[in-house]
């Protein structure tokens, strides 16, 4: 039996820097606030410098530790690496990663161009790949880490006119399962949350464009819990998955969808 001194020290919450992509709005913003409330220093990573700064400033004003890391395109490895290096320098090693940044798309399959396909894959699948490769060495060094990939319930059931988006999110689910097996022995858990019908600016924009096949309220009536999801629903699940209490949960697809997918 290993002596107690042989066990790796579990980093305290205040040292578990969280790198949250797409944190400038919607689900990512809610996740940043929820994890900050739990005491984690937050790197607010977003393509928009203005949005990242707005969220970070609000977090700091509420007494949390946060750093705005704006202007980061996760589909560019060099930008991801530069962002992570800045976070390490100013906050410390990155022990929590939430891959939330993403792009959507609605196109008939036969009209999806190579450019549209590649653009969505670069953000939704390459981006998490770059982020994971960039921060995993920090987690390996600490022998503790948490990765949560925000995928999509559309990857579980399919969605017409979204083959590029659905394929990218299905790939993210597969990546999650592979990383969980590879890095579990190193004290790192990797899980994915596929949100289902969450009321965000992106959803409302799709509603305005007539892409939902009805209004948000129409879909609420078809949801077992009879409401749309809220960003906080995803944030609360994420908070559990990055906690110590979730240490025996890895490689899992944690559906947060009001019962729309089971």
PEMO-V222167 format. One record per residue. N is the residue number from 1. SS is DSSP state (alpha for helix, beta for strand, coil for the rest). BURIAL is + if it has 9 or more other C-alpha atoms within 8 Angstrom, else -. Layout:
BEGIN
N&SS&BURIAL  N&SS&BURIAL
END
This chain:
BEGIN
1&coil&-  2&coil&-  3&coil&-  4&alpha&-  5&alpha&-  6&alpha&-  7&coil&-  8&coil&-  9&coil&-  10&coil&-  11&coil&-  12&coil&-  13&alpha&-  14&alpha&-  15&alpha&+  16&coil&+  17&beta&+  18&beta&+  19&beta&+  20&beta&+  21&beta&+  22&coil&+  23&coil&+  24&coil&+  25&coil&+  26&alpha&+  27&alpha&+  28&alpha&+  29&alpha&+  30&alpha&+  31&alpha&+  32&alpha&+  33&alpha&+  34&alpha&+  35&alpha&+  36&alpha&+  37&alpha&-  38&coil&-  39&coil&+  40&coil&+  41&coil&+  42&beta&+  43&beta&+  44&beta&+  45&beta&+  46&coil&+  47&coil&+  48&coil&+  49&alpha&+  50&alpha&-  51&alpha&+  52&alpha&+  53&alpha&+  54&alpha&+  55&alpha&+  56&alpha&+  57&alpha&+  58&alpha&-  59&alpha&+  60&alpha&+  61&alpha&-  62&coil&-  63&coil&-  64&coil&+  65&coil&+  66&beta&+  67&beta&+  68&beta&+  69&beta&+  70&coil&+  71&coil&-  72&coil&+  73&coil&+  74&coil&+  75&coil&+  76&coil&-  77&alpha&+  78&alpha&-  79&alpha&+  80&alpha&+  81&alpha&+  82&alpha&-  83&alpha&+  84&alpha&+  85&alpha&-  86&alpha&-  87&alpha&+  88&alpha&+  89&alpha&-  90&alpha&-  91&coil&+  92&coil&+  93&coil&+  94&beta&+  95&beta&+  96&beta&+  97&beta&+  98&beta&+  99&beta&+  100&coil&+  101&coil&+  102&coil&-  103&coil&-  104&coil&-  105&coil&-  106&coil&-  107&coil&-  108&coil&+  109&alpha&-  110&alpha&-  111&alpha&-  112&coil&+  113&coil&-  114&alpha&-  115&alpha&-  116&alpha&+  117&alpha&+  118&alpha&-  119&alpha&-  120&alpha&+  121&alpha&+  122&alpha&+  123&alpha&+  124&alpha&+  125&alpha&+  126&alpha&+  127&alpha&+  128&alpha&+  129&alpha&-  130&alpha&+  131&alpha&+  132&alpha&+  133&alpha&-  134&alpha&+  135&alpha&+  136&alpha&+  137&alpha&-  138&alpha&+  139&alpha&+  140&alpha&+  141&alpha&-  142&alpha&+  143&coil&+  144&coil&+  145&beta&+  146&beta&+  147&beta&+  148&beta&+  149&beta&+  150&beta&+  151&coil&+  152&coil&+  153&coil&+  154&alpha&+  155&alpha&+  156&alpha&-  157&alpha&-  158&coil&-  159&coil&+  160&coil&-  161&coil&-  162&coil&+  163&alpha&+  164&alpha&+  165&alpha&+  166&alpha&+  167&alpha&+  168&alpha&+  169&alpha&+  170&alpha&+  171&alpha&+  172&alpha&+  173&alpha&+  174&alpha&-  175&alpha&-  176&alpha&+  177&alpha&+  178&alpha&+  179&alpha&+  180&alpha&+  181&alpha&+  182&alpha&-  183&alpha&+  184&alpha&+  185&alpha&-  186&alpha&-  187&coil&+  188&beta&+  189&beta&+  190&beta&+  191&beta&+  192&beta&+  193&beta&+  194&coil&+  195&beta&+  196&coil&+  197&coil&-  198&beta&+  199&coil&+  200&coil&+  201&alpha&-  202&alpha&-  203&alpha&+  204&alpha&+  205&alpha&-  206&alpha&+  207&alpha&+  208&alpha&-  209&coil&-  210&coil&-  211&coil&+  212&coil&-  213&coil&-  214&coil&+  215&coil&-  216&alpha&+  217&alpha&-  218&alpha&-  219&alpha&+  220&alpha&+  221&coil&+  222&coil&-  223&coil&+  224&coil&-  225&coil&-  226&coil&+  227&coil&+  228&coil&+  229&beta&+  230&coil&+  231&alpha&+  232&alpha&+  233&alpha&+  234&alpha&+  235&alpha&+  236&alpha&+  237&alpha&+  238&alpha&+  239&alpha&+  240&alpha&+  241&alpha&+  242&coil&+  243&coil&-  244&alpha&-  245&alpha&-  246&alpha&+  247&coil&-  248&coil&-  249&coil&+  250&coil&+  251&coil&+  252&coil&+  253&beta&+  254&coil&-  255&coil&+  256&beta&+  257&coil&+  258&coil&+  259&coil&+  260&coil&-  261&coil&+  262&coil&-
END
